[in-house]
């Protein structure tokens, strides 16, 4: 099974608060002047799919009916002039910011095209699966994919370095979201809480443990374990995040900046230091 596409929306943004609560924003950006209502309703479906707290619809020209529906749906509706005004209002230098975003995007596309074999599988996972799967699945899958790709990983190859930075960013986000769930439900025993969340929750854990116990009785020397080999290391990282909530919440933004810096060495001139 391989997921190929769910939608062609343009932007998905994630913000991690100091208590590891995550807010998601989505945006649909079009250069056309027609079909505003169709694009707006598609964006609303994307917002519901990802449980996003904010959605922005940007199109070169937007008719009055689409604006009215956007207001009813709670979606930001911006035409070309509206967007320029908003960017100026929040203190964004449009020319330098947009130019940097464009060159980073182009550099990322060029870097992705150089990936082969198991490393391309990691890229496909980030593209098509990561945003639609729960955090515990993402942690397990990303670690497994990195293990498969480690045999051909070359840190001196630019495309490989970019992918490692990107995987680290996505993995950190998944771990932070997992940590947030543990903190809200079982912060007193981090090891047990981490294992329970990794296995999909208390009910799923009981089912898995029952299956493993049955297999162990049938095959006494199977040495199967319900705990993944990276559990202790993950628990240690979760504990460090819990002990430094406010600082840990900035890890994803920092790693994302490092990824951008790998793509463009002069990125700090526009975005500043992380």
C-alpha positions as CSV (number, residue, x, y, z in Angstrom):
1,X,0.0,0.0,0.0
2,X,1.3,3.4,-0.9
3,X,-0.6,6.7,-0.5
4,X,0.0,8.9,-3.5
5,X,-2.1,12.0,-3.0
6,X,-4.9,13.3,-0.8
7,X,-5.1,16.9,-2.1
8,X,-3.0,19.5,-3.8
9,X,-3.3,22.2,-1.2
10,X,-0.3,24.5,-0.9
11,X,0.6,25.1,2.7
12,X,0.3,23.3,6.0
13,X,1.8,25.1,9.0
14,X,2.3,23.8,12.5
15,X,2.8,25.7,15.8
16,X,3.8,24.1,19.0
17,X,2.8,25.9,22.2
18,X,4.7,25.8,25.5
19,X,2.4,23.1,26.8
20,X,2.9,21.0,23.6
21,X,-0.5,21.8,22.3
22,X,-0.3,21.9,18.5
23,X,-2.1,24.3,16.3
24,X,-2.4,23.7,12.5
25,X,-3.0,26.2,9.7
26,X,-3.7,25.4,6.1
27,X,-3.8,27.6,3.0
28,X,-4.8,27.3,-0.6
29,X,-3.0,29.7,-3.0
30,X,-4.2,30.1,-6.6
31,X,-3.0,32.4,-9.4
32,X,-6.3,32.0,-11.4
33,X,-9.2,34.4,-11.3
34,X,-12.1,31.8,-11.6
35,X,-13.5,28.9,-9.6
36,X,-13.0,30.8,-6.3
37,X,-16.0,29.0,-4.6
38,X,-14.8,25.6,-5.7
39,X,-11.3,26.2,-4.3
40,X,-12.7,27.7,-1.1
41,X,-14.9,24.6,-0.4
42,X,-12.0,22.3,-1.1
43,X,-9.9,24.2,1.4
44,X,-12.7,23.9,4.0
45,X,-12.6,20.1,3.5
46,X,-8.8,20.1,4.0
47,X,-9.2,22.2,7.2
48,X,-11.6,19.6,8.6
49,X,-9.4,16.7,7.5
50,X,-6.4,18.1,9.4
51,X,-8.5,19.6,12.2
52,X,-6.8,22.9,11.5
53,X,-7.5,26.0,13.6
54,X,-6.9,28.5,10.8
55,X,-7.4,28.4,7.1
56,X,-6.4,31.0,4.5
57,X,-7.6,31.2,0.9
58,X,-5.5,33.3,-1.4
59,X,-6.4,33.9,-5.1
60,X,-5.6,36.6,-7.6
61,X,-9.3,37.7,-7.8
62,X,-12.1,36.6,-5.5
63,X,-15.8,37.2,-6.1
64,X,-18.1,38.6,-3.5
65,X,-20.0,35.3,-3.0
66,X,-16.8,33.4,-2.2
67,X,-15.9,36.1,0.3
68,X,-19.2,35.9,2.0
69,X,-19.1,32.1,2.3
70,X,-15.5,32.3,3.5
71,X,-16.7,34.6,6.3
72,X,-19.4,32.2,7.3
73,X,-16.9,29.3,7.4
74,X,-14.3,31.3,9.4
75,X,-11.7,31.2,6.6
76,X,-9.4,34.1,5.8
77,X,-10.1,35.2,2.2
78,X,-7.4,37.3,0.6
79,X,-6.9,38.5,-3.0
80,X,-3.6,39.8,-4.3
81,X,-3.9,43.3,-2.8
82,X,-5.3,41.9,0.5
83,X,-2.3,39.7,0.9
84,X,0.2,42.5,0.3
85,X,-1.6,44.7,2.8
86,X,-1.6,41.9,5.4
87,X,2.1,41.1,4.9
88,X,3.0,44.8,5.3
89,X,0.8,45.0,8.4
90,X,2.7,42.2,10.2
91,X,6.1,43.7,9.3
92,X,7.1,41.3,6.6
93,X,9.3,42.6,3.8
94,X,7.5,41.1,0.9
95,X,10.3,41.2,-1.7
96,X,13.0,39.6,0.4
97,X,10.7,37.2,2.2
98,X,9.0,35.9,-0.9
99,X,12.3,35.7,-2.8
100,X,13.9,33.7,-0.1
101,X,10.9,31.3,0.2
102,X,11.0,30.8,-3.6
103,X,14.7,30.0,-3.7
104,X,14.4,27.6,-0.7
105,X,11.5,25.8,-2.5
106,X,13.5,25.5,-5.7
107,X,16.5,24.2,-3.7
108,X,14.4,21.7,-2.0
109,X,12.9,20.4,-5.3
110,X,16.4,20.1,-6.7
111,X,17.6,18.3,-3.6
112,X,14.7,15.9,-3.6
113,X,15.3,14.9,-7.2
114,X,18.7,13.6,-6.3
115,X,17.5,11.0,-3.8
116,X,17.5,7.4,-4.8
117,X,16.5,4.0,-3.4
118,X,15.5,3.8,0.3
119,X,16.1,7.5,0.8
120,X,13.4,8.3,-1.8
121,X,11.1,6.1,0.3
122,X,11.7,8.4,3.2
123,X,10.8,11.4,1.0
124,X,7.6,9.7,-0.2
125,X,6.6,9.0,3.4
126,X,7.0,12.6,4.4
127,X,5.0,13.7,1.3
128,X,2.1,11.3,1.4
129,X,1.8,9.7,4.8
130,X,3.2,11.8,7.6
131,X,0.4,14.3,7.8
132,X,-2.3,11.7,7.8
133,X,-1.0,9.3,10.4
134,X,-1.0,9.5,14.2
135,X,2.3,10.5,15.9
136,X,3.1,7.0,17.3
137,X,2.9,5.5,13.8
138,X,5.1,8.3,12.5
139,X,7.8,7.8,15.1
140,X,8.0,4.0,14.4
141,X,7.9,4.4,10.7
142,X,10.4,7.2,10.4
143,X,12.9,5.4,12.6
144,X,12.5,2.2,10.5
145,X,12.9,4.1,7.3
146,X,16.1,5.8,8.6
147,X,17.5,2.4,9.5
148,X,16.8,1.2,6.0
149,X,18.4,4.3,4.4
150,X,21.4,4.5,6.7
151,X,23.3,1.9,4.6
152,X,23.6,4.4,1.7
153,X,23.4,7.6,3.7
154,X,26.4,9.9,3.0
155,X,26.6,13.0,5.2
156,X,28.9,14.7,2.7
157,X,26.2,14.6,0.0
158,X,24.1,17.7,0.1
159,X,20.7,16.0,-0.7
160,X,21.3,13.5,2.0
161,X,22.1,16.2,4.6
162,X,18.9,18.0,3.7
163,X,16.8,14.9,4.1
164,X,18.3,14.1,7.4
165,X,17.5,17.6,8.7
166,X,13.9,17.3,7.4
167,X,13.4,13.9,9.0
168,X,14.8,15.2,12.3
169,X,12.3,18.1,12.1
170,X,9.3,15.8,11.4
171,X,10.4,13.2,14.0
172,X,10.8,15.9,16.6
173,X,7.3,17.2,15.9
174,X,5.9,13.6,16.3
175,X,7.7,13.1,19.6
176,X,6.5,16.5,20.9
177,X,2.9,15.6,20.1
178,X,3.4,12.2,21.7
179,X,4.9,13.9,24.8
180,X,1.9,16.3,24.9
181,X,-0.5,13.3,25.0
182,X,1.6,11.6,27.8
183,X,1.7,14.8,29.8
184,X,-2.1,15.2,29.6
185,X,-2.9,11.6,30.5
186,X,0.0,9.9,32.4
187,X,2.9,12.2,33.3
188,X,3.7,10.3,36.5
189,X,5.1,7.2,34.8
190,X,6.8,8.3,31.6
191,X,8.1,4.9,30.5
192,X,4.8,3.2,30.8
193,X,3.0,6.2,29.3
194,X,5.5,6.3,26.3
195,X,5.1,2.5,25.7
196,X,1.3,2.8,25.9
197,X,1.2,5.6,23.4
198,X,3.6,3.9,21.1
199,X,1.3,0.9,21.0
200,X,-1.7,3.0,20.1
201,X,-3.3,3.4,23.5
202,X,-4.3,1.2,26.5
203,X,-6.7,-1.1,24.6
204,X,-4.3,-1.6,21.7
205,X,-1.5,-2.4,24.1
206,X,-3.6,-5.0,25.9
207,X,-4.4,-6.7,22.6
208,X,-0.8,-6.7,21.5
209,X,0.4,-8.0,24.8
210,X,-2.1,-10.8,24.6
211,X,-1.0,-11.8,21.1
212,X,2.7,-11.7,22.2
213,X,2.0,-13.9,25.2
214,X,0.2,-16.4,23.0
215,X,3.1,-16.5,20.6
216,X,5.6,-16.9,23.5
217,X,3.7,-19.9,24.8
218,X,3.6,-21.5,21.3
219,X,7.2,-20.6,20.5
220,X,9.1,-20.4,23.9
221,X,12.4,-19.3,22.4
222,X,11.0,-16.7,20.0
223,X,12.4,-13.8,22.2
224,X,9.7,-11.5,21.0
225,X,9.1,-8.3,22.9
226,X,6.2,-5.9,22.8
227,X,8.6,-3.0,23.5
228,X,10.5,-1.6,20.5
229,X,14.3,-1.5,20.8
230,X,14.4,2.3,20.9
231,X,11.9,2.6,23.8
232,X,14.5,3.6,26.5
233,X,16.1,6.3,24.3
234,X,12.7,7.7,23.4
235,X,11.6,7.7,27.0
236,X,14.7,9.6,28.0
237,X,14.0,12.2,25.3
238,X,10.3,12.5,26.4
239,X,11.5,13.0,30.0
240,X,13.9,15.8,28.9
241,X,11.0,17.5,27.0
242,X,8.8,17.3,30.0
243,X,11.4,18.8,32.3
244,X,11.8,21.8,29.9
245,X,8.4,22.4,28.4
246,X,8.9,26.0,27.4
247,X,12.3,25.4,25.7
248,X,11.4,22.1,24.2
249,X,8.4,23.7,22.4
250,X,10.9,25.6,20.2
251,X,12.7,22.5,19.1
252,X,10.7,22.1,15.9
253,X,11.0,25.7,14.8
254,X,14.8,25.5,15.5
255,X,15.3,22.3,13.5
256,X,13.2,23.7,10.6
257,X,15.4,26.8,10.5
258,X,18.5,24.5,10.4
259,X,16.9,22.7,7.4
260,X,16.4,25.9,5.6
261,X,19.9,27.0,6.4
262,X,21.1,23.7,4.8
263,X,19.3,24.7,1.7
264,X,20.3,28.3,1.7
265,X,23.3,29.4,3.8
266,X,22.2,33.1,3.8
267,X,18.7,32.3,5.2
268,X,19.5,34.2,8.5
269,X,19.6,37.5,6.6
270,X,15.8,37.3,6.2
271,X,14.6,35.1,9.1
272,X,17.2,35.9,11.7
273,X,18.9,33.5,14.1
274,X,16.7,30.6,15.3
